[in-house]
Amino acid sequence: MALHSTSGPGPSPTRAQRAARLAAQPYNRARHLDRILEQRQVRSIYQPIVDLSTGETIAFEALARGPAGTPMERPDLLFGTARDLGLVQELDWICRATAMDTAMQAGFGTALTLFINVEPDVAATRAPEDLYFTFKRAQQDLRIVLEVTERALLERPAELLHWLSYARKRWWGVALDDVGATSESLALLPFVRPDVVKLNAHLVRNVHDDEDKRVLEAVHEYAQRTGALVLSEGIEEPEDAERATHELGAQLGQGWLFGRPGDLPAKLPRPRRVVPLLAPPPTTTAESPWSIVSAGAQEQTLPEAAVRRRFAQVEQAAMFSREAPVVLASFPPGEGPWGTPEERLSRLRSQACFCGAVGLDLASSTDRGWQTSPLPHGEEMNNEWVLLSIAPHQAAVVVAFDADEVDGSGHRLLEVCWSQERDVVSAVAEFLMRRLSSPVVDLDGRLVI
């Protein structure tokens, strides 16, 4: 499976840059990786995914491996070396292209579904030129589900969510992998809108503690609300399959009981059903958070002190949420009812699974679980203060802007509205996430959106 790169998004290194890096490496695994990338020596193996109600194989997950019989056959060494050299993005494109090409050559078609892992940084990079037509063909000839891990989602959520949304509009599916490894990403579940939620293998052994129970509760609530499927990983014994079905509520299963990773079978199964995909989300035409919230909430003109209390209530909801929330904010220039970004977000950052802010005067910065981005001039939202917090069992947003008036006592007045409706908060959160993201490439790595 894909391992993450610590480098930021950007173009792949040139041949000269790569050669310089390789020359500085004391061990020839770097030269070996260079040859693998140059000669496209990555190969794919596949593990079946079954419908637990019928036992039919309805999908395969593609797993990347280096050349057989070499140390680089190990995915940890292959991706670890690529990460050390800043080449994970190029390796990831090659791995996905290989998985697609091998499946198409085997006559995969659209009756079966192909699950493919994707790295978080790939959303901001272009595919190598020689792989372009492989991705173009795959969009037409394969039924694909892009698989992202909880860890990847927390690395670069804004870009990855934007890219996944773009993919879903072209009827590629999305799976969220390793759910339950940590409860951090639960708040991001409604943003990802996965078609398939893959439960971490430890859950099929036993639901150990309250955190495991909260994870399952959030997953089941999401699946019931959206129609998404739940997949249980790590099924090795018949008892695991029973537990996955009756205790975890899984419809799909994956594990050694159904088959170890290997080459595709000479005769591919033709299942009676396909992995269903959710309908793409509706496209919002809103031009600012205020327009989203005020459409269903009462607008009020209040003194700044009263507005400050509203912002404090949302902040407290984030601080004391049962699960780590997503916290997003927008800051116009100057002093506002919620203070400066540095004052307010530093505390919330330690509590949130992801904390992001946009603003006309903000600089770009990215770290795990943290991202800020400047807004361009001319945005309707440039004069709006926004704070929202959203988690599986909590949602709140408040929006305000200067009314350019004072009350009878000379106190500054602001227009304000707020909401605790989950759909409203989610819509504002998606609006802000899009403004946090860098440019995103098309599925085939050519078009920038």
C-alpha positions as CSV (number, residue, x, y, z in Angstrom):
1,M,0.0,0.0,0.0
2,A,1.1,3.6,-0.5
3,L,3.1,5.3,2.1
4,H,3.1,9.0,2.5
5,S,5.6,11.6,1.4
6,T,6.8,14.3,3.8
7,S,7.5,16.7,0.9
8,G,4.9,19.2,-0.2
9,P,3.2,19.0,-3.6
10,G,5.0,20.1,-6.6
11,P,6.6,18.8,-9.9
12,S,8.6,15.6,-9.9
13,P,12.4,16.1,-9.8
14,T,14.2,16.4,-13.1
15,R,16.6,13.6,-14.2
16,A,19.6,15.8,-13.3
17,Q,18.1,16.5,-9.8
18,R,17.4,12.9,-9.3
19,A,20.9,11.9,-10.4
20,A,22.4,14.3,-7.9
21,R,20.3,12.9,-5.1
22,L,21.2,9.3,-6.0
23,A,24.9,10.1,-6.1
24,A,24.7,11.2,-2.5
25,Q,23.1,7.9,-1.4
26,P,25.4,5.5,0.3
27,Y,23.3,2.4,-0.5
28,N,22.4,1.3,-4.0
29,R,18.7,0.9,-3.2
30,A,18.5,4.5,-4.4
31,R,19.9,3.5,-7.8
32,H,17.6,0.5,-7.8
33,L,14.6,2.7,-7.3
34,D,15.7,5.0,-10.1
35,R,15.8,2.0,-12.4
36,I,12.4,0.8,-11.2
37,L,10.9,4.2,-11.9
38,E,12.7,4.7,-15.2
39,Q,11.8,1.3,-16.6
40,R,8.4,1.1,-15.0
41,Q,9.2,-2.1,-13.1
42,V,6.4,-1.8,-10.6
43,R,4.0,-4.7,-10.6
44,S,0.5,-5.2,-9.0
45,I,-0.9,-8.1,-7.0
46,Y,-4.6,-8.3,-6.1
47,Q,-6.7,-9.4,-3.1
48,P,-10.3,-10.3,-3.5
49,I,-13.2,-8.5,-1.8
50,V,-16.3,-10.5,-1.3
51,D,-20.0,-9.9,-0.7
52,L,-20.5,-11.4,2.7
53,S,-24.1,-12.3,2.0
54,T,-23.3,-14.5,-1.0
55,G,-19.6,-15.2,-0.8
56,E,-19.1,-13.8,-4.4
57,T,-16.0,-11.9,-5.2
58,I,-17.2,-8.5,-6.4
59,A,-14.0,-6.5,-6.4
60,F,-10.2,-6.7,-6.0
61,E,-7.8,-4.4,-4.2
62,A,-4.6,-3.7,-6.1
63,L,-1.4,-3.7,-4.0
64,A,1.9,-2.4,-5.3
65,R,5.1,-4.4,-5.3
66,G,8.6,-3.9,-6.7
67,P,10.4,-6.4,-8.9
68,A,10.0,-10.0,-7.7
69,G,12.9,-11.6,-5.9
70,T,14.5,-8.2,-5.1
71,P,14.6,-6.3,-1.8
72,M,12.4,-3.7,-3.5
73,E,9.6,-6.3,-3.8
74,R,8.8,-5.2,-0.2
75,P,6.4,-2.3,-0.3
76,D,7.8,-0.7,2.9
77,L,11.3,-0.6,1.4
78,L,10.0,0.5,-2.0
79,F,7.9,3.4,-0.7
80,G,10.4,4.2,2.1
81,T,13.2,4.7,-0.4
82,A,10.9,6.8,-2.6
83,R,9.9,8.9,0.4
84,D,13.6,9.5,1.4
85,L,14.2,10.8,-2.2
86,G,11.1,12.8,-2.5
87,L,9.8,10.5,-5.3
88,V,6.6,9.1,-3.8
89,Q,4.4,11.1,-6.1
90,E,6.0,9.7,-9.2
91,L,6.0,6.2,-7.7
92,D,2.3,6.5,-6.8
93,W,1.3,7.5,-10.4
94,I,3.2,4.5,-11.7
95,C,1.7,2.1,-9.2
96,R,-1.8,3.2,-10.0
97,A,-1.2,3.1,-13.8
98,T,0.2,-0.4,-13.5
99,A,-2.8,-1.6,-11.4
100,M,-5.2,-0.2,-14.1
101,D,-3.2,-1.5,-17.1
102,T,-2.9,-5.0,-15.6
103,A,-6.6,-5.1,-14.9
104,M,-7.5,-3.9,-18.3
105,Q,-5.3,-6.5,-20.0
106,A,-6.9,-9.2,-17.9
107,G,-10.4,-8.2,-19.2
108,F,-11.5,-6.7,-15.9
109,G,-14.3,-4.7,-17.4
110,T,-16.9,-2.9,-15.3
111,A,-18.6,-5.9,-13.7
112,L,-15.8,-6.1,-11.2
113,T,-14.7,-3.1,-9.1
114,L,-11.0,-2.2,-8.8
115,F,-9.9,-0.6,-5.5
116,I,-6.7,1.5,-5.9
117,N,-4.7,3.3,-3.1
118,V,-3.9,6.9,-3.6
119,E,-1.3,9.1,-1.9
120,P,-2.3,12.5,-0.4
121,D,0.1,14.6,-2.4
122,V,-0.8,13.2,-5.8
123,A,-3.8,15.6,-6.0
124,A,-1.4,18.5,-6.8
125,T,0.9,16.7,-9.3
126,R,0.7,15.7,-12.9
127,A,1.0,12.2,-14.2
128,P,4.1,11.2,-16.2
129,E,3.4,11.8,-19.9
130,D,3.8,8.1,-20.9
131,L,1.0,7.1,-18.5
132,Y,-1.6,9.6,-19.7
133,F,-3.5,7.3,-22.0
134,T,-3.6,4.5,-19.4
135,F,-5.6,6.8,-17.1
136,K,-7.7,8.0,-20.0
137,R,-8.6,4.5,-21.0
138,A,-9.2,3.4,-17.4
139,Q,-11.8,6.2,-16.9
140,Q,-13.9,4.5,-19.7
141,D,-13.0,0.8,-19.2
142,L,-12.9,0.2,-15.5
143,R,-15.1,0.6,-12.4
144,I,-12.7,2.2,-9.9
145,V,-12.8,3.0,-6.3
146,L,-10.0,5.3,-5.0
147,E,-8.9,4.2,-1.5
148,V,-7.5,6.7,1.0
149,T,-6.3,6.1,4.5
150,E,-7.2,8.0,7.7
151,R,-3.5,9.1,7.8
152,A,-3.5,10.4,4.3
153,L,-6.7,12.3,4.9
154,L,-5.1,14.1,7.8
155,E,-2.0,15.0,5.9
156,R,-3.5,17.2,3.2
157,P,-7.3,17.1,3.7
158,A,-8.3,20.2,1.7
159,E,-6.5,19.1,-1.5
160,L,-7.4,15.5,-1.2
161,L,-11.1,16.2,-0.5
162,H,-11.3,18.5,-3.5
163,W,-9.7,15.9,-5.7
164,L,-12.0,13.1,-4.4
165,S,-15.0,15.3,-5.0
166,Y,-13.8,15.9,-8.5
167,A,-13.3,12.1,-9.0
168,R,-16.8,11.3,-7.7
169,K,-18.4,13.7,-10.2
170,R,-16.9,11.5,-12.9
171,W,-18.3,8.4,-11.2
172,W,-15.1,7.0,-9.6
173,G,-15.9,5.7,-6.2
174,V,-14.2,6.5,-2.9
175,A,-13.2,4.2,0.0
176,L,-11.9,5.4,3.4
177,D,-9.4,2.8,4.7
178,D,-8.3,1.8,8.2
179,V,-11.3,3.4,9.9
180,G,-11.0,2.6,13.6
181,A,-7.2,2.7,13.7
182,T,-7.8,6.1,15.3
183,S,-11.0,8.1,16.0
184,E,-9.3,11.3,14.6
185,S,-10.8,11.1,11.1
186,L,-14.4,10.5,12.1
187,A,-15.2,14.2,11.8
188,L,-14.0,14.1,8.2
189,L,-16.4,11.3,7.2
190,P,-19.1,13.6,5.9
191,F,-16.6,15.5,3.8
192,V,-15.1,12.4,2.2
193,R,-18.6,10.9,1.6
194,P,-17.0,7.4,1.0
195,D,-19.0,4.8,-0.9
196,V,-17.2,2.2,1.1
197,V,-16.0,2.5,4.7
198,K,-13.2,-0.1,5.4
199,L,-12.9,-1.0,9.1
200,N,-9.5,-1.6,10.5
201,A,-8.6,-5.3,11.0
202,H,-8.4,-5.1,14.8
203,L,-12.2,-4.5,15.0
204,V,-13.1,-7.9,13.7
205,R,-11.1,-9.5,16.5
206,N,-12.9,-7.6,19.2
207,V,-14.4,-4.2,20.0
208,H,-12.1,-3.4,22.9
209,D,-13.1,0.0,24.4
210,D,-15.4,3.0,24.3
211,E,-13.4,4.5,21.4
212,D,-14.0,1.4,19.3
213,K,-17.7,1.7,20.1
214,R,-17.8,5.4,19.1
215,V,-16.1,4.6,15.8
216,L,-18.7,1.9,15.0
217,E,-21.5,4.1,16.1
218,A,-20.4,6.9,13.8
219,V,-19.8,4.5,10.9
220,H,-23.2,2.9,11.2
221,E,-24.9,6.3,11.5
222,Y,-23.1,7.4,8.3
223,A,-23.9,4.2,6.4
224,Q,-27.6,4.3,7.4
225,R,-27.9,7.9,6.4
226,T,-26.1,7.6,3.0
227,G,-26.4,4.0,1.9
228,A,-22.6,3.5,1.9
229,L,-21.3,0.0,2.4
230,V,-19.1,-1.2,5.3
231,L,-16.2,-3.5,4.6
232,S,-14.4,-5.5,7.3
233,E,-10.7,-6.2,6.8
234,G,-8.6,-8.9,8.4
235,I,-11.1,-11.8,8.0
236,E,-9.0,-14.9,8.4
237,E,-11.5,-17.5,9.9
238,P,-15.2,-18.3,9.3
239,E,-15.9,-16.9,12.8
240,D,-14.4,-13.6,11.7
241,A,-16.8,-13.4,8.8
242,E,-19.8,-14.1,11.1
243,R,-18.6,-11.4,13.5
244,A,-18.1,-8.9,10.7
245,T,-21.6,-9.5,9.5
246,H,-23.6,-9.7,12.7
247,E,-21.5,-7.5,15.1
248,L,-19.8,-5.0,12.8
249,G,-22.7,-4.6,10.3
250,A,-20.4,-5.2,7.4
251,Q,-21.7,-6.1,3.9
252,L,-18.2,-6.7,2.3
253,G,-15.2,-8.6,3.6
254,Q,-11.5,-8.9,2.8
255,G,-8.8,-11.1,4.3
256,W,-7.0,-14.4,3.9
257,L,-10.1,-16.4,4.4
258,F,-11.2,-15.3,0.9
259,G,-7.7,-15.2,-0.7
260,R,-4.2,-13.9,-0.2
261,P,-2.8,-11.1,-2.4
262,G,-1.5,-12.6,-5.7
263,D,-1.9,-12.5,-9.5
264,L,-5.4,-12.1,-10.9
265,P,-7.1,-15.4,-11.7
266,A,-7.0,-16.7,-15.3
267,K,-10.8,-16.7,-15.2
268,L,-12.1,-13.6,-13.6
269,P,-15.4,-13.9,-11.6
270,R,-18.5,-12.3,-13.0
271,P,-20.6,-11.3,-10.0
272,R,-24.3,-10.8,-10.0
273,R,-24.0,-7.3,-8.4
274,V,-21.5,-4.5,-8.5
275,V,-20.2,-2.3,-5.7
276,P,-22.9,0.5,-5.7
277,L,-21.6,4.1,-5.8
278,L,-23.3,7.0,-4.1
279,A,-24.7,9.8,-6.3
280,P,-22.3,12.8,-6.6
281,P,-23.0,15.5,-4.2
282,P,-24.9,18.6,-5.4
283,T,-22.9,21.5,-6.6
284,T,-23.4,24.6,-4.4
285,T,-23.8,28.0,-6.0
286,A,-23.3,29.9,-2.8
287,E,-20.8,32.7,-2.9
288,S,-20.0,33.1,0.8
289,P,-20.6,31.4,4.2
290,W,-23.1,34.1,5.1
291,S,-25.3,33.2,2.1
292,I,-25.3,29.6,3.2
293,V,-26.2,30.2,6.8
294,S,-28.6,33.1,6.4
295,A,-30.7,31.1,3.9
296,G,-32.1,29.1,6.9
297,A,-31.3,31.1,10.0
298,Q,-32.4,34.5,11.4
299,E,-30.1,37.4,10.8
300,Q,-29.5,39.7,13.7
301,T,-27.8,43.0,14.3
302,L,-26.0,42.8,17.7
303,P,-23.3,44.7,19.7
304,E,-19.8,43.2,19.3
305,A,-19.9,41.9,22.9
306,A,-22.9,39.7,22.1
307,V,-21.4,38.5,18.9
308,R,-18.2,37.6,20.7
309,R,-20.2,35.4,23.0
310,R,-21.6,33.5,20.0
311,F,-18.1,32.8,18.8
312,A,-17.1,31.7,22.3
313,Q,-20.0,29.2,22.3
314,V,-18.8,27.6,19.1
315,E,-15.2,27.6,20.4
316,Q,-16.4,25.8,23.6
317,A,-18.3,23.3,21.6
318,A,-15.1,22.4,19.8
319,M,-13.0,22.3,22.9
320,F,-15.3,19.9,24.7
321,S,-16.5,17.7,21.8
322,R,-16.5,13.9,22.5
323,E,-14.6,13.4,19.3
324,A,-11.8,15.5,17.8
325,P,-13.7,18.0,15.5
326,V,-12.8,19.8,12.3
327,V,-12.4,23.5,13.0
328,L,-12.5,26.0,10.2
329,A,-12.4,29.8,10.3
330,S,-12.2,32.9,8.1
331,F,-10.6,36.2,9.2
332,P,-11.0,39.5,7.4
333,P,-8.3,42.1,7.9
334,G,-8.3,44.0,11.2
335,E,-9.6,43.3,14.7
336,G,-12.9,41.3,14.8
337,P,-15.3,39.8,17.4
338,W,-13.2,36.6,17.7
339,G,-9.7,38.1,17.8
340,T,-6.7,37.3,15.6
341,P,-6.0,33.9,14.1
342,E,-2.9,33.4,16.3
343,E,-4.9,34.2,19.4
344,R,-7.8,31.9,18.8
345,L,-6.7,29.0,16.7
346,S,-3.6,28.0,18.7
347,R,-5.8,26.6,21.5
348,L,-8.2,24.9,19.1
349,R,-5.5,23.3,17.1
350,S,-4.6,21.0,19.9
351,Q,-8.2,19.7,20.2
352,A,-9.1,19.4,16.5
353,C,-8.3,16.6,14.1
354,F,-7.9,19.3,11.5
355,C,-7.8,23.1,11.9
356,G,-7.9,25.4,8.9
357,A,-8.2,29.1,8.3
358,V,-8.5,31.5,5.3
359,G,-8.2,35.2,5.1
360,L,-7.2,38.1,2.9
361,D,-4.0,38.7,5.0
362,L,-3.2,35.2,5.9
363,A,0.0,33.5,4.6
364,S,0.0,29.9,3.3
365,S,1.1,27.3,5.8
366,T,0.7,23.5,6.1
367,D,1.4,21.0,8.8
368,R,-0.3,17.8,9.9
369,G,-3.8,18.7,10.9
370,W,-3.3,22.4,10.1
371,Q,-3.5,24.6,7.1
372,T,-4.0,28.3,6.3
373,S,-4.4,30.0,3.0
374,P,-4.8,33.5,1.7
375,L,-8.0,34.6,0.0
376,P,-7.9,36.4,-3.3
377,H,-9.1,40.0,-3.6
378,G,-12.7,40.3,-4.7
379,E,-14.1,37.3,-2.8
380,E,-17.6,38.1,-1.4
381,M,-16.6,36.4,1.9
382,N,-13.5,38.6,2.5
383,N,-15.4,40.7,5.0
384,E,-16.9,37.8,7.0
385,W,-15.7,36.4,10.3
386,V,-16.5,32.6,10.3
387,L,-16.0,29.9,12.9
388,L,-17.3,26.4,12.7
389,S,-16.8,23.1,14.5
390,I,-18.1,19.8,13.3
391,A,-17.7,16.3,14.7
392,P,-19.8,13.1,14.5
393,H,-22.1,14.3,17.3
394,Q,-21.7,18.1,17.2
395,A,-22.0,20.8,14.6
396,A,-22.1,24.6,15.0
397,V,-21.2,27.7,12.8
398,V,-21.4,31.4,13.4
399,V,-20.9,34.1,10.7
400,A,-20.6,37.9,11.2
401,F,-19.6,41.0,9.4
402,D,-19.3,44.7,10.3
403,A,-22.6,46.5,10.0
404,D,-20.8,49.9,9.8
405,E,-23.1,51.2,12.6
406,V,-23.0,51.8,16.3
407,D,-25.7,51.6,18.9
408,G,-27.0,54.3,21.1
409,S,-24.0,53.8,23.5
410,G,-21.5,54.0,20.7
411,H,-20.8,50.3,20.6
412,R,-19.9,48.7,17.3
413,L,-22.7,46.7,15.7
414,L,-22.3,43.5,13.6
415,E,-24.6,41.5,11.4
416,V,-24.6,37.9,12.7
417,C,-26.3,34.6,12.1
418,W,-25.6,31.1,13.3
419,S,-26.7,27.5,13.0
420,Q,-26.4,24.0,14.5
421,E,-28.0,22.3,11.6
422,R,-25.6,19.6,10.4
423,D,-26.3,20.1,6.7
424,V,-25.8,23.8,7.0
425,V,-22.5,23.5,8.9
426,S,-21.3,20.8,6.5
427,A,-22.1,23.1,3.5
428,V,-20.1,25.9,5.0
429,A,-17.2,23.6,5.9
430,E,-17.0,22.3,2.3
431,F,-17.1,25.9,1.0
432,L,-14.1,26.8,3.3
433,M,-12.2,23.5,2.5
434,R,-12.3,24.4,-1.2
435,R,-10.7,27.7,-0.5
436,L,-7.9,26.0,1.5
437,S,-6.9,23.7,-1.3
438,S,-4.1,24.1,-3.9
439,P,-4.7,23.6,-7.6
440,V,-5.9,20.0,-8.3
441,V,-5.2,17.9,-11.4
442,D,-7.6,15.8,-13.4
443,L,-7.8,12.0,-12.8
444,D,-5.5,11.5,-15.7
445,G,-3.0,14.0,-14.4
446,R,-3.4,16.6,-17.2
447,L,-6.1,19.2,-16.4
448,V,-5.7,21.6,-13.5
449,I,-8.8,22.8,-11.8
